[in-house]
Amino acid sequence: MECSIKGCPGKYEERKIAHTIRFQGRVSIIDHVPAKVCSVCGDVLLGLETVEKIEAMLQKPAMPVKEVPLFEYAGSA
Ligand SMILES: [Zn+2]
């Protein structure tokens, strides 16, 4: 499938990604989410079924399997 970003010659490939979401002010990462990722620009497409599954997960949050460090991007002040 051709990339949907204008001018990008890439194609989407099936990959497993770490999907980051902000929900109720908290940042969560769901690892190994099946997605289509453009091989050139990295644009990510999630299937409707995948999005619904993630939303269902957020309604009933499970205990995280792992805690990861969260860093703030330090911009030049
Ligand atoms: Zn692309």
N, CA, C, O and the ligand as a Tripos MOL2 file, in Angstrom:
@<TRIPOS>MOLECULE
protein
  309   307    78     0     0
PROTEIN
NO_CHARGES

@<TRIPOS>ATOM
      1 N           0.8380   -1.1990    0.0000 N.3       1 MET1
      2 CA          0.0000    0.0000    0.0000 C.3       1 MET1
      3 C           0.8760    1.2540    0.0000 C.2       1 MET1
      4 O           1.8210    1.3630    0.7820 O.2       1 MET1
      5 N           0.5570    2.1800   -0.8680 N.am      2 GLU2
      6 CA          1.3470    3.4000   -1.0060 C.3       2 GLU2
      7 C           1.1570    4.3020    0.2090 C.2       2 GLU2
      8 O           0.0850    4.3430    0.8150 O.2       2 GLU2
      9 N           2.2130    5.0140    0.5460 N.am      3 CYS3
     10 CA          2.1460    5.9590    1.6600 C.3       3 CYS3
     11 C           1.1500    7.0750    1.3430 C.2       3 CYS3
     12 O           1.0440    7.5250    0.2020 O.2       3 CYS3
     13 N           0.4180    7.5140    2.3810 N.am      4 SER4
     14 CA         -0.6010    8.5440    2.1740 C.3       4 SER4
     15 C          -0.0460    9.9520    2.3280 C.2       4 SER4
     16 O          -0.7500   10.9340    2.0910 O.2       4 SER4
     17 N           1.2190   10.0480    2.7250 N.am      5 ILE5
     18 CA          1.8330   11.3730    2.8510 C.3       5 ILE5
     19 C           2.2040   11.8800    1.4580 C.2       5 ILE5
     20 O           2.8580   11.1820    0.6830 O.2       5 ILE5
     21 N           1.7800   13.0910    1.1590 N.am      6 LYS6
     22 CA          1.9680   13.6600   -0.1650 C.3       6 LYS6
     23 C           3.4430   13.7120   -0.5420 C.2       6 LYS6
     24 O           4.2650   14.2520    0.1980 O.2       6 LYS6
     25 N           3.7610   13.1560   -1.6760 N.am      7 GLY7
     26 CA          5.1280   13.2360   -2.1740 C.3       7 GLY7
     27 C           6.0570   12.1670   -1.6370 C.2       7 GLY7
     28 O           7.2080   12.0780   -2.0620 O.2       7 GLY7
     29 N           5.5680   11.3410   -0.6930 N.am      8 CYS8
     30 CA          6.4230   10.3020   -0.1240 C.3       8 CYS8
     31 C           6.3390    9.0600   -1.0060 C.2       8 CYS8
     32 O           5.2460    8.5740   -1.2960 O.2       8 CYS8
     33 N           7.4920    8.5470   -1.4320 N.am      9 PRO9
     34 CA          7.5060    7.3890   -2.3320 C.3       9 PRO9
     35 C           7.4050    6.0480   -1.5900 C.2       9 PRO9
     36 O           7.4530    4.9880   -2.2120 O.2       9 PRO9
     37 N           7.2660    6.0990   -0.2740 N.am     10 GLY10
     38 CA          7.3170    4.8810    0.5370 C.3      10 GLY10
     39 C           6.0690    4.0210    0.4500 C.2      10 GLY10
     40 O           5.0370    4.4230   -0.0880 O.2      10 GLY10
     41 N           6.2030    2.8350    0.9960 N.am     11 LYS11
     42 CA          5.0790    1.9030    1.0970 C.3      11 LYS11
     43 C           4.9580    1.4570    2.5490 C.2      11 LYS11
     44 O           5.9460    1.3930    3.2810 O.2      11 LYS11
     45 N           3.7230    1.1490    2.9510 N.am     12 TYR12
     46 CA          3.5160    0.6860    4.3180 C.3      12 TYR12
     47 C           3.9110   -0.7830    4.4620 C.2      12 TYR12
     48 O           3.6230   -1.6170    3.6040 O.2      12 TYR12
     49 N           4.5790   -1.0630    5.5740 N.am     13 GLU13
     50 CA          4.9650   -2.4340    5.8900 C.3      13 GLU13
     51 C           4.3370   -2.8140    7.2190 C.2      13 GLU13
     52 O           4.1620   -1.9710    8.1000 O.2      13 GLU13
     53 N           4.0000   -4.0840    7.3550 N.am     14 GLU14
     54 CA          3.4650   -4.5790    8.6230 C.3      14 GLU14
     55 C           4.5800   -4.5930    9.6560 C.2      14 GLU14
     56 O           5.6330   -5.1940    9.4390 O.2      14 GLU14
     57 N           4.3450   -3.9290   10.7760 N.am     15 ARG15
     58 CA          5.3500   -3.8880   11.8380 C.3      15 ARG15
     59 C           4.6410   -3.9740   13.1830 C.2      15 ARG15
     60 O           3.4250   -3.8150   13.2860 O.2      15 ARG15
     61 N           5.4390   -4.2300   14.1990 N.am     16 LYS16
     62 CA          4.9360   -4.1460   15.5610 C.3      16 LYS16
     63 C           5.5860   -2.9120   16.1760 C.2      16 LYS16
     64 O           6.8110   -2.7840   16.1870 O.2      16 LYS16
     65 N           4.7620   -2.0160   16.6810 N.am     17 ILE17
     66 CA          5.3070   -0.7710   17.2060 C.3      17 ILE17
     67 C           4.9890   -0.6070   18.6860 C.2      17 ILE17
     68 O           4.1170   -1.2850   19.2290 O.2      17 ILE17
     69 N           5.7030    0.2920   19.3170 N.am     18 ALA18
     70 CA          5.3710    0.7200   20.6720 C.3      18 ALA18
     71 C           4.4980    1.9570   20.5140 C.2      18 ALA18
     72 O           4.9850    3.0280   20.1540 O.2      18 ALA18
     73 N           3.2060    1.8030   20.7860 N.am     19 HIS19
     74 CA          2.2570    2.8870   20.5750 C.3      19 HIS19
     75 C           2.1160    3.7070   21.8550 C.2      19 HIS19
     76 O           1.8180    3.1690   22.9210 O.2      19 HIS19
     77 N           2.3300    4.9960   21.7340 N.am     20 THR20
     78 CA          2.2680    5.8820   22.9010 C.3      20 THR20
     79 C           0.9380    6.6230   22.9070 C.2      20 THR20
     80 O           0.5130    7.1710   21.8900 O.2      20 THR20
     81 N           0.2930    6.6330   24.0580 N.am     21 ILE21
     82 CA         -0.9680    7.3530   24.1690 C.3      21 ILE21
     83 C          -0.9770    8.1780   25.4450 C.2      21 ILE21
     84 O          -0.3850    7.7970   26.4550 O.2      21 ILE21
     85 N          -1.6500    9.2980   25.3830 N.am     22 ARG22
     86 CA         -1.8490   10.1010   26.5740 C.3      22 ARG22
     87 C          -3.3130    9.9580   26.9420 C.2      22 ARG22
     88 O          -4.1980   10.3230   26.1680 O.2      22 ARG22
     89 N          -3.5580    9.4320   28.1140 N.am     23 PHE23
     90 CA         -4.9300    9.1740   28.5260 C.3      23 PHE23
     91 C          -5.1080    9.6680   29.9500 C.2      23 PHE23
     92 O          -4.4080    9.2330   30.8640 O.2      23 PHE23
     93 N          -6.0540   10.5830   30.1300 N.am     24 GLN24
     94 CA         -6.3150   11.1970   31.4330 C.3      24 GLN24
     95 C          -5.0250   11.7430   32.0430 C.2      24 GLN24
     96 O          -4.7620   11.5700   33.2330 O.2      24 GLN24
     97 N          -4.2370   12.3990   31.2140 N.am     25 GLY25
     98 CA         -3.0340   13.0590   31.6770 C.3      25 GLY25
     99 C          -1.8350   12.1560   31.8780 C.2      25 GLY25
    100 O          -0.7440   12.6310   32.1910 O.2      25 GLY25
    101 N          -2.0250   10.8630   31.7020 N.am     26 ARG26
    102 CA         -0.9070    9.9500   31.9020 C.3      26 ARG26
    103 C          -0.4400    9.3910   30.5670 C.2      26 ARG26
    104 O          -1.2380    9.0940   29.6780 O.2      26 ARG26
    105 N           0.8550    9.2600   30.4560 N.am     27 VAL27
    106 CA          1.4200    8.7080   29.2300 C.3      27 VAL27
    107 C           1.5540    7.2030   29.4000 C.2      27 VAL27
    108 O           2.1520    6.7200   30.3610 O.2      27 VAL27
    109 N           0.9950    6.4860   28.4640 N.am     28 SER28
    110 CA          1.1250    5.0340   28.4920 C.3      28 SER28
    111 C           1.6800    4.5600   27.1610 C.2      28 SER28
    112 O           1.4630    5.1760   26.1180 O.2      28 SER28
    113 N           2.3830    3.4790   27.2230 N.am     29 ILE29
    114 CA          2.9220    2.8840   26.0060 C.3      29 ILE29
    115 C           2.4050    1.4550   25.9110 C.2      29 ILE29
    116 O           2.5090    0.6850   26.8650 O.2      29 ILE29
    117 N           1.8590    1.1120   24.7780 N.am     30 ILE30
    118 CA          1.4520   -0.2670   24.5330 C.3      30 ILE30
    119 C           2.4300   -0.8310   23.5090 C.2      30 ILE30
    120 O           2.5420   -0.3390   22.3860 O.2      30 ILE30
    121 N           3.1220   -1.8620   23.9240 N.am     31 ASP31
    122 CA          4.1650   -2.4080   23.0580 C.3      31 ASP31
    123 C           3.5950   -3.4900   22.1440 C.2      31 ASP31
    124 O           2.5710   -4.1020   22.4470 O.2      31 ASP31
    125 N           4.2630   -3.7070   21.0460 N.am     32 HIS32
    126 CA          3.9320   -4.7530   20.0730 C.3      32 HIS32
    127 C           2.5430   -4.5860   19.4640 C.2      32 HIS32
    128 O           1.8230   -5.5600   19.2450 O.2      32 HIS32
    129 N           2.1810   -3.3270   19.1930 N.am     33 VAL33
    130 CA          0.9110   -3.0610   18.5220 C.3      33 VAL33
    131 C           1.1080   -3.2740   17.0260 C.2      33 VAL33
    132 O           2.0190   -2.6910   16.4380 O.2      33 VAL33
    133 N           0.2720   -4.0960   16.4020 N.am     34 PRO34
    134 CA          0.4100   -4.2810   14.9550 C.3      34 PRO34
    135 C           0.0050   -3.0070   14.2200 C.2      34 PRO34
    136 O          -1.0660   -2.4500   14.4640 O.2      34 PRO34
    137 N           0.8650   -2.5590   13.3290 N.am     35 ALA35
    138 CA          0.5910   -1.3220   12.6090 C.3      35 ALA35
    139 C           1.2240   -1.4040   11.2340 C.2      35 ALA35
    140 O           2.0370   -2.2820   10.9450 O.2      35 ALA35
    141 N           0.8260   -0.4600   10.3960 N.am     36 LYS36
    142 CA          1.4710   -0.3180    9.1010 C.3      36 LYS36
    143 C           2.3450    0.9100    9.1900 C.2      36 LYS36
    144 O           1.8750    1.9960    9.5310 O.2      36 LYS36
    145 N           3.6280    0.7380    8.8810 N.am     37 VAL37
    146 CA          4.5850    1.8380    9.0000 C.3      37 VAL37
    147 C           5.2290    2.0860    7.6460 C.2      37 VAL37
    148 O           5.6870    1.1550    6.9840 O.2      37 VAL37
    149 N           5.2610    3.3470    7.2420 N.am     38 CYS38
    150 CA          5.9010    3.6980    5.9760 C.3      38 CYS38
    151 C           7.3990    3.4840    6.0970 C.2      38 CYS38
    152 O           8.0230    3.9050    7.0710 O.2      38 CYS38
    153 N           7.9660    2.8270    5.0990 N.am     39 SER39
    154 CA          9.3960    2.5060    5.1360 C.3      39 SER39
    155 C          10.2650    3.7360    4.9080 C.2      39 SER39
    156 O          11.4640    3.7060    5.1860 O.2      39 SER39
    157 N           9.6790    4.8090    4.4100 N.am     40 VAL40
    158 CA         10.4690    6.0060    4.1220 C.3      40 VAL40
    159 C          10.2850    7.0850    5.2000 C.2      40 VAL40
    160 O          11.2590    7.5310    5.8060 O.2      40 VAL40
    161 N           9.0260    7.5030    5.4370 N.am     41 CYS41
    162 CA          8.8200    8.6360    6.3430 C.3      41 CYS41
    163 C           8.3840    8.1980    7.7410 C.2      41 CYS41
    164 O           8.3320    9.0170    8.6590 O.2      41 CYS41
    165 N           8.0750    6.9300    7.9030 N.am     42 GLY42
    166 CA          7.7300    6.4440    9.2350 C.3      42 GLY42
    167 C           6.2960    6.7200    9.6460 C.2      42 GLY42
    168 O           5.9440    6.5320   10.8110 O.2      42 GLY42
    169 N           5.4630    7.1600    8.7180 N.am     43 ASP43
    170 CA          4.0530    7.3940    9.0250 C.3      43 ASP43
    171 C           3.4100    6.0850    9.4940 C.2      43 ASP43
    172 O           3.6600    5.0190    8.9320 O.2      43 ASP43
    173 N           2.5820    6.1890   10.5280 N.am     44 VAL44
    174 CA          2.0060    4.9980   11.1420 C.3      44 VAL44
    175 C           0.5020    4.9520   10.9060 C.2      44 VAL44
    176 O          -0.1950    5.9460   11.1110 O.2      44 VAL44
    177 N           0.0060    3.8020   10.4750 N.am     45 LEU45
    178 CA         -1.4260    3.5810   10.3390 C.3      45 LEU45
    179 C          -1.8400    2.4630   11.2790 C.2      45 LEU45
    180 O          -1.2210    1.4000   11.3200 O.2      45 LEU45
    181 N          -2.9020    2.7260   12.0340 N.am     46 LEU46
    182 CA         -3.4490    1.6720   12.8740 C.3      46 LEU46
    183 C          -4.7760    1.2330   12.2890 C.2      46 LEU46
    184 O          -5.5740    2.0640   11.8550 O.2      46 LEU46
    185 N          -5.0160   -0.0620   12.2760 N.am     47 GLY47
    186 CA         -6.2850   -0.5720   11.7930 C.3      47 GLY47
    187 C          -7.4120   -0.2140   12.7500 C.2      47 GLY47
    188 O          -7.1820    0.0080   13.9390 O.2      47 GLY47
    189 N          -8.6250   -0.1610   12.2290 N.am     48 LEU48
    190 CA         -9.7900    0.1800   13.0470 C.3      48 LEU48
    191 C          -9.9360   -0.7840   14.2220 C.2      48 LEU48
    192 O         -10.2430   -0.3810   15.3440 O.2      48 LEU48
    193 N          -9.7100   -2.0530   13.9400 N.am     49 GLU49
    194 CA         -9.8220   -3.0840   14.9690 C.3      49 GLU49
    195 C          -8.7890   -2.8620   16.0820 C.2      49 GLU49
    196 O          -9.0730   -3.0460   17.2660 O.2      49 GLU49
    197 N          -7.5950   -2.4650   15.6660 N.am     50 THR50
    198 CA         -6.5150   -2.2080   16.6220 C.3      50 THR50
    199 C          -6.8600   -1.0180   17.5040 C.2      50 THR50
    200 O          -6.6530   -1.0540   18.7170 O.2      50 THR50
    201 N          -7.3920    0.0420   16.8860 N.am     51 VAL51
    202 CA         -7.7700    1.2430   17.6360 C.3      51 VAL51
    203 C          -8.8630    0.9000   18.6560 C.2      51 VAL51
    204 O          -8.8190    1.3460   19.8030 O.2      51 VAL51
    205 N          -9.8390    0.1060   18.2220 N.am     52 GLU52
    206 CA        -10.9250   -0.2800   19.1280 C.3      52 GLU52
    207 C         -10.3970   -1.0940   20.3030 C.2      52 GLU52
    208 O         -10.8520   -0.9370   21.4360 O.2      52 GLU52
    209 N          -9.4490   -1.9520   20.0220 N.am     53 LYS53
    210 CA         -8.8690   -2.7860   21.0690 C.3      53 LYS53
    211 C          -8.1170   -1.9360   22.0930 C.2      53 LYS53
    212 O          -8.1940   -2.1700   23.2990 O.2      53 LYS53
    213 N          -7.3890   -0.9460   21.5810 N.am     54 ILE54
    214 CA         -6.6450   -0.0470   22.4700 C.3      54 ILE54
    215 C          -7.6180    0.7540   23.3270 C.2      54 ILE54
    216 O          -7.3950    0.9300   24.5240 O.2      54 ILE54
    217 N          -8.6970    1.2380   22.7170 N.am     55 GLU55
    218 CA         -9.6860    2.0020   23.4760 C.3      55 GLU55
    219 C         -10.3240    1.1490   24.5590 C.2      55 GLU55
    220 O         -10.5750    1.6260   25.6660 O.2      55 GLU55
    221 N         -10.5870   -0.1200   24.2390 N.am     56 ALA56
    222 CA        -11.1540   -1.0350   25.2250 C.3      56 ALA56
    223 C         -10.1670   -1.2600   26.3730 C.2      56 ALA56
    224 O         -10.5600   -1.3700   27.5350 O.2      56 ALA56
    225 N          -8.8860   -1.3270   26.0270 N.am     57 MET57
    226 CA         -7.8520   -1.5010   27.0490 C.3      57 MET57
    227 C          -7.8240   -0.3170   28.0040 C.2      57 MET57
    228 O          -7.5970   -0.4780   29.2040 O.2      57 MET57
    229 N          -8.0590    0.8880   27.4540 N.am     58 LEU58
    230 CA         -7.9980    2.0990   28.2710 C.3      58 LEU58
    231 C          -9.1890    2.1970   29.2200 C.2      58 LEU58
    232 O          -9.0940    2.8010   30.2890 O.2      58 LEU58
    233 N         -10.3060    1.6010   28.8220 N.am     59 GLN59
    234 CA        -11.4820    1.6190   29.6900 C.3      59 GLN59
    235 C         -11.2520    0.7640   30.9260 C.2      59 GLN59
    236 O         -11.7730    1.0490   32.0040 O.2      59 GLN59
    237 N         -10.4780   -0.2700   30.7520 N.am     60 LYS60
    238 CA        -10.2370   -1.2200   31.8250 C.3      60 LYS60
    239 C          -8.7300   -1.4520   31.9290 C.2      60 LYS60
    240 O          -8.2280   -2.5110   31.5540 O.2      60 LYS60
    241 N          -8.0150   -0.4460   32.4450 N.am     61 PRO61
    242 CA         -6.5540   -0.5380   32.3880 C.3      61 PRO61
    243 C          -6.0330   -1.7070   33.2220 C.2      61 PRO61
    244 O          -6.3840   -1.8710   34.3900 O.2      61 PRO61
    245 N          -5.2060   -2.4930   32.5980 N.am     62 ALA62
    246 CA         -4.5620   -3.5930   33.2980 C.3      62 ALA62
    247 C          -3.3190   -3.0630   33.9920 C.2      62 ALA62
    248 O          -2.8870   -1.9410   33.7280 O.2      62 ALA62
    249 N          -2.7560   -3.8510   34.8600 N.am     63 MET63
    250 CA         -1.4940   -3.4730   35.4690 C.3      63 MET63
    251 C          -0.4290   -3.4790   34.3800 C.2      63 MET63
    252 O          -0.3480   -4.4190   33.5900 O.2      63 MET63
    253 N           0.3810   -2.4380   34.3410 N.am     64 PRO64
    254 CA          1.4510   -2.4390   33.3430 C.3      64 PRO64
    255 C           2.4010   -3.6100   33.5540 C.2      64 PRO64
    256 O           2.6550   -4.0220   34.6850 O.2      64 PRO64
    257 N           2.9140   -4.1300   32.4690 N.am     65 VAL65
    258 CA          3.8580   -5.2340   32.5860 C.3      65 VAL65
    259 C           5.2440   -4.7200   32.9410 C.2      65 VAL65
    260 O           6.0860   -5.4590   33.4500 O.2      65 VAL65
    261 N           5.4650   -3.4460   32.6660 N.am     66 LYS66
    262 CA          6.7800   -2.8800   32.8980 C.3      66 LYS66
    263 C           6.6450   -1.3830   33.0730 C.2      66 LYS66
    264 O           5.7900   -0.7590   32.4460 O.2      66 LYS66
    265 N           7.4730   -0.8040   33.9130 N.am     67 GLU67
    266 CA          7.5160    0.6460   34.0280 C.3      67 GLU67
    267 C           8.7130    1.1300   33.2210 C.2      67 GLU67
    268 O           9.8000    0.5560   33.2990 O.2      67 GLU67
    269 N           8.5050    2.1880   32.4480 N.am     68 VAL68
    270 CA          9.6190    2.7000   31.6630 C.3      68 VAL68
    271 C           9.9120    4.1390   32.0750 C.2      68 VAL68
    272 O           9.0130    4.8670   32.4960 O.2      68 VAL68
    273 N          11.1750    4.5440   31.9500 N.am     69 PRO69
    274 CA         11.4970    5.9330   32.2850 C.3      69 PRO69
    275 C          10.8460    6.8800   31.2970 C.2      69 PRO69
    276 O          10.8090    6.6160   30.0950 O.2      69 PRO69
    277 N          10.3410    7.9690   31.8080 N.am     70 LEU70
    278 CA          9.7120    8.9810   30.9490 C.3      70 LEU70
    279 C          10.5560   10.2550   31.0430 C.2      70 LEU70
    280 O          10.7970   10.7720   32.1330 O.2      70 LEU70
    281 N          10.9890   10.7410   29.9130 N.am     71 PHE71
    282 CA         11.8230   11.9310   29.8750 C.3      71 PHE71
    283 C          11.0410   13.0890   29.2710 C.2      71 PHE71
    284 O          10.2210   12.9090   28.3710 O.2      71 PHE71
    285 N          11.3140   14.2710   29.7850 N.am     72 GLU72
    286 CA         10.7620   15.4770   29.1780 C.3      72 GLU72
    287 C          11.7760   15.9970   28.1750 C.2      72 GLU72
    288 O          12.9760   16.0130   28.4470 O.2      72 GLU72
    289 N          11.2970   16.4180   27.0270 N.am     73 TYR73
    290 CA         12.1940   17.0410   26.0590 C.3      73 TYR73
    291 C          12.5840   18.4080   26.5970 C.2      73 TYR73
    292 O          11.7280   19.2520   26.8620 O.2      73 TYR73
    293 N          13.8720   18.6150   26.7530 N.am     74 ALA74
    294 CA         14.3380   19.8830   27.2740 C.3      74 ALA74
    295 C          14.6400   20.8220   26.1330 C.2      74 ALA74
    296 O          15.6850   20.7130   25.4930 O.2      74 ALA74
    297 N          13.7370   21.7410   25.8730 N.am     75 GLY75
    298 CA         13.9400   22.6980   24.8010 C.3      75 GLY75
    299 C          14.9280   23.7750   25.2300 C.2      75 GLY75
    300 O          15.1990   23.9570   26.4170 O.2      75 GLY75
    301 N          15.4580   24.4830   24.2390 N.am     76 SER76
    302 CA         16.3960   25.5630   24.5650 C.3      76 SER76
    303 C          15.5970   26.7600   25.0270 C.2      76 SER76
    304 O          14.7980   27.3040   24.2640 O.2      76 SER76
    305 N          15.7980   27.1790   26.2640 N.am     77 ALA77
    306 CA         15.0110   28.2570   26.8510 C.3      77 ALA77
    307 C          15.5520   29.6230   26.4380 C.2      77 ALA77
    308 O          15.0080   30.6500   26.8420 O.2      77 ALA77
    309 ZN          5.7830    7.7790    3.7430 Zn       78 ZN78
@<TRIPOS>BOND
     1     1     2 1
     2     2     3 1
     3     3     4 2
     4     3     5 am
     5     5     6 1
     6     6     7 1
     7     7     8 2
     8     7     9 am
     9     9    10 1
    10    10    11 1
    11    11    12 2
    12    11    13 am
    13    13    14 1
    14    14    15 1
    15    15    16 2
    16    15    17 am
    17    17    18 1
    18    18    19 1
    19    19    20 2
    20    19    21 am
    21    21    22 1
    22    22    23 1
    23    23    24 2
    24    23    25 am
    25    25    26 1
    26    26    27 1
    27    27    28 2
    28    27    29 am
    29    29    30 1
    30    30    31 1
    31    31    32 2
    32    31    33 am
    33    33    34 1
    34    34    35 1
    35    35    36 2
    36    35    37 am
    37    37    38 1
    38    38    39 1
    39    39    40 2
    40    39    41 am
    41    41    42 1
    42    42    43 1
    43    43    44 2
    44    43    45 am
    45    45    46 1
    46    46    47 1
    47    47    48 2
    48    47    49 am
    49    49    50 1
    50    50    51 1
    51    51    52 2
    52    51    53 am
    53    53    54 1
    54    54    55 1
    55    55    56 2
    56    55    57 am
    57    57    58 1
    58    58    59 1
    59    59    60 2
    60    59    61 am
    61    61    62 1
    62    62    63 1
    63    63    64 2
    64    63    65 am
    65    65    66 1
    66    66    67 1
    67    67    68 2
    68    67    69 am
    69    69    70 1
    70    70    71 1
    71    71    72 2
    72    71    73 am
    73    73    74 1
    74    74    75 1
    75    75    76 2
    76    75    77 am
    77    77    78 1
    78    78    79 1
    79    79    80 2
    80    79    81 am
    81    81    82 1
    82    82    83 1
    83    83    84 2
    84    83    85 am
    85    85    86 1
    86    86    87 1
    87    87    88 2
    88    87    89 am
    89    89    90 1
    90    90    91 1
    91    91    92 2
    92    91    93 am
    93    93    94 1
    94    94    95 1
    95    95    96 2
    96    95    97 am
    97    97    98 1
    98    98    99 1
    99    99   100 2
   100    99   101 am
   101   101   102 1
   102   102   103 1
   103   103   104 2
   104   103   105 am
   105   105   106 1
   106   106   107 1
   107   107   108 2
   108   107   109 am
   109   109   110 1
   110   110   111 1
   111   111   112 2
   112   111   113 am
   113   113   114 1
   114   114   115 1
   115   115   116 2
   116   115   117 am
   117   117   118 1
   118   118   119 1
   119   119   120 2
   120   119   121 am
   121   121   122 1
   122   122   123 1
   123   123   124 2
   124   123   125 am
   125   125   126 1
   126   126   127 1
   127   127   128 2
   128   127   129 am
   129   129   130 1
   130   130   131 1
   131   131   132 2
   132   131   133 am
   133   133   134 1
   134   134   135 1
   135   135   136 2
   136   135   137 am
   137   137   138 1
   138   138   139 1
   139   139   140 2
   140   139   141 am
   141   141   142 1
   142   142   143 1
   143   143   144 2
   144   143   145 am
   145   145   146 1
   146   146   147 1
   147   147   148 2
   148   147   149 am
   149   149   150 1
   150   150   151 1
   151   151   152 2
   152   151   153 am
   153   153   154 1
   154   154   155 1
   155   155   156 2
   156   155   157 am
   157   157   158 1
   158   158   159 1
   159   159   160 2
   160   159   161 am
   161   161   162 1
   162   162   163 1
   163   163   164 2
   164   163   165 am
   165   165   166 1
   166   166   167 1
   167   167   168 2
   168   167   169 am
   169   169   170 1
   170   170   171 1
   171   171   172 2
   172   171   173 am
   173   173   174 1
   174   174   175 1
   175   175   176 2
   176   175   177 am
   177   177   178 1
   178   178   179 1
   179   179   180 2
   180   179   181 am
   181   181   182 1
   182   182   183 1
   183   183   184 2
   184   183   185 am
   185   185   186 1
   186   186   187 1
   187   187   188 2
   188   187   189 am
   189   189   190 1
   190   190   191 1
   191   191   192 2
   192   191   193 am
   193   193   194 1
   194   194   195 1
   195   195   196 2
   196   195   197 am
   197   197   198 1
   198   198   199 1
   199   199   200 2
   200   199   201 am
   201   201   202 1
   202   202   203 1
   203   203   204 2
   204   203   205 am
   205   205   206 1
   206   206   207 1
   207   207   208 2
   208   207   209 am
   209   209   210 1
   210   210   211 1
   211   211   212 2
   212   211   213 am
   213   213   214 1
   214   214   215 1
   215   215   216 2
   216   215   217 am
   217   217   218 1
   218   218   219 1
   219   219   220 2
   220   219   221 am
   221   221   222 1
   222   222   223 1
   223   223   224 2
   224   223   225 am
   225   225   226 1
   226   226   227 1
   227   227   228 2
   228   227   229 am
   229   229   230 1
   230   230   231 1
   231   231   232 2
   232   231   233 am
   233   233   234 1
   234   234   235 1
   235   235   236 2
   236   235   237 am
   237   237   238 1
   238   238   239 1
   239   239   240 2
   240   239   241 am
   241   241   242 1
   242   242   243 1
   243   243   244 2
   244   243   245 am
   245   245   246 1
   246   246   247 1
   247   247   248 2
   248   247   249 am
   249   249   250 1
   250   250   251 1
   251   251   252 2
   252   251   253 am
   253   253   254 1
   254   254   255 1
   255   255   256 2
   256   255   257 am
   257   257   258 1
   258   258   259 1
   259   259   260 2
   260   259   261 am
   261   261   262 1
   262   262   263 1
   263   263   264 2
   264   263   265 am
   265   265   266 1
   266   266   267 1
   267   267   268 2
   268   267   269 am
   269   269   270 1
   270   270   271 1
   271   271   272 2
   272   271   273 am
   273   273   274 1
   274   274   275 1
   275   275   276 2
   276   275   277 am
   277   277   278 1
   278   278   279 1
   279   279   280 2
   280   279   281 am
   281   281   282 1
   282   282   283 1
   283   283   284 2
   284   283   285 am
   285   285   286 1
   286   286   287 1
   287   287   288 2
   288   287   289 am
   289   289   290 1
   290   290   291 1
   291   291   292 2
   292   291   293 am
   293   293   294 1
   294   294   295 1
   295   295   296 2
   296   295   297 am
   297   297   298 1
   298   298   299 1
   299   299   300 2
   300   299   301 am
   301   301   302 1
   302   302   303 1
   303   303   304 2
   304   303   305 am
   305   305   306 1
   306   306   307 1
   307   307   308 2
@<TRIPOS>SUBSTRUCTURE
     1 MET1         2 RESIDUE 1 A MET
     2 GLU2         6 RESIDUE 1 A GLU
     3 CYS3        10 RESIDUE 1 A CYS
     4 SER4        14 RESIDUE 1 A SER
     5 ILE5        18 RESIDUE 1 A ILE
     6 LYS6        22 RESIDUE 1 A LYS
     7 GLY7        26 RESIDUE 1 A GLY
     8 CYS8        30 RESIDUE 1 A CYS
     9 PRO9        34 RESIDUE 1 A PRO
    10 GLY10       38 RESIDUE 1 A GLY
    11 LYS11       42 RESIDUE 1 A LYS
    12 TYR12       46 RESIDUE 1 A TYR
    13 GLU13       50 RESIDUE 1 A GLU
    14 GLU14       54 RESIDUE 1 A GLU
    15 ARG15       58 RESIDUE 1 A ARG
    16 LYS16       62 RESIDUE 1 A LYS
    17 ILE17       66 RESIDUE 1 A ILE
    18 ALA18       70 RESIDUE 1 A ALA
    19 HIS19       74 RESIDUE 1 A HIS
    20 THR20       78 RESIDUE 1 A THR
    21 ILE21       82 RESIDUE 1 A ILE
    22 ARG22       86 RESIDUE 1 A ARG
    23 PHE23       90 RESIDUE 1 A PHE
    24 GLN24       94 RESIDUE 1 A GLN
    25 GLY25       98 RESIDUE 1 A GLY
    26 ARG26      102 RESIDUE 1 A ARG
    27 VAL27      106 RESIDUE 1 A VAL
    28 SER28      110 RESIDUE 1 A SER
    29 ILE29      114 RESIDUE 1 A ILE
    30 ILE30      118 RESIDUE 1 A ILE
    31 ASP31      122 RESIDUE 1 A ASP
    32 HIS32      126 RESIDUE 1 A HIS
    33 VAL33      130 RESIDUE 1 A VAL
    34 PRO34      134 RESIDUE 1 A PRO
    35 ALA35      138 RESIDUE 1 A ALA
    36 LYS36      142 RESIDUE 1 A LYS
    37 VAL37      146 RESIDUE 1 A VAL
    38 CYS38      150 RESIDUE 1 A CYS
    39 SER39      154 RESIDUE 1 A SER
    40 VAL40      158 RESIDUE 1 A VAL
    41 CYS41      162 RESIDUE 1 A CYS
    42 GLY42      166 RESIDUE 1 A GLY
    43 ASP43      170 RESIDUE 1 A ASP
    44 VAL44      174 RESIDUE 1 A VAL
    45 LEU45      178 RESIDUE 1 A LEU
    46 LEU46      182 RESIDUE 1 A LEU
    47 GLY47      186 RESIDUE 1 A GLY
    48 LEU48      190 RESIDUE 1 A LEU
    49 GLU49      194 RESIDUE 1 A GLU
    50 THR50      198 RESIDUE 1 A THR
    51 VAL51      202 RESIDUE 1 A VAL
    52 GLU52      206 RESIDUE 1 A GLU
    53 LYS53      210 RESIDUE 1 A LYS
    54 ILE54      214 RESIDUE 1 A ILE
    55 GLU55      218 RESIDUE 1 A GLU
    56 ALA56      222 RESIDUE 1 A ALA
    57 MET57      226 RESIDUE 1 A MET
    58 LEU58      230 RESIDUE 1 A LEU
    59 GLN59      234 RESIDUE 1 A GLN
    60 LYS60      238 RESIDUE 1 A LYS
    61 PRO61      242 RESIDUE 1 A PRO
    62 ALA62      246 RESIDUE 1 A ALA
    63 MET63      250 RESIDUE 1 A MET
    64 PRO64      254 RESIDUE 1 A PRO
    65 VAL65      258 RESIDUE 1 A VAL
    66 LYS66      262 RESIDUE 1 A LYS
    67 GLU67      266 RESIDUE 1 A GLU
    68 VAL68      270 RESIDUE 1 A VAL
    69 PRO69      274 RESIDUE 1 A PRO
    70 LEU70      278 RESIDUE 1 A LEU
    71 PHE71      282 RESIDUE 1 A PHE
    72 GLU72      286 RESIDUE 1 A GLU
    73 TYR73      290 RESIDUE 1 A TYR
    74 ALA74      294 RESIDUE 1 A ALA
    75 GLY75      298 RESIDUE 1 A GLY
    76 SER76      302 RESIDUE 1 A SER
    77 ALA77      306 RESIDUE 1 A ALA
    78 ZN78       309 GROUP 0 **** ****
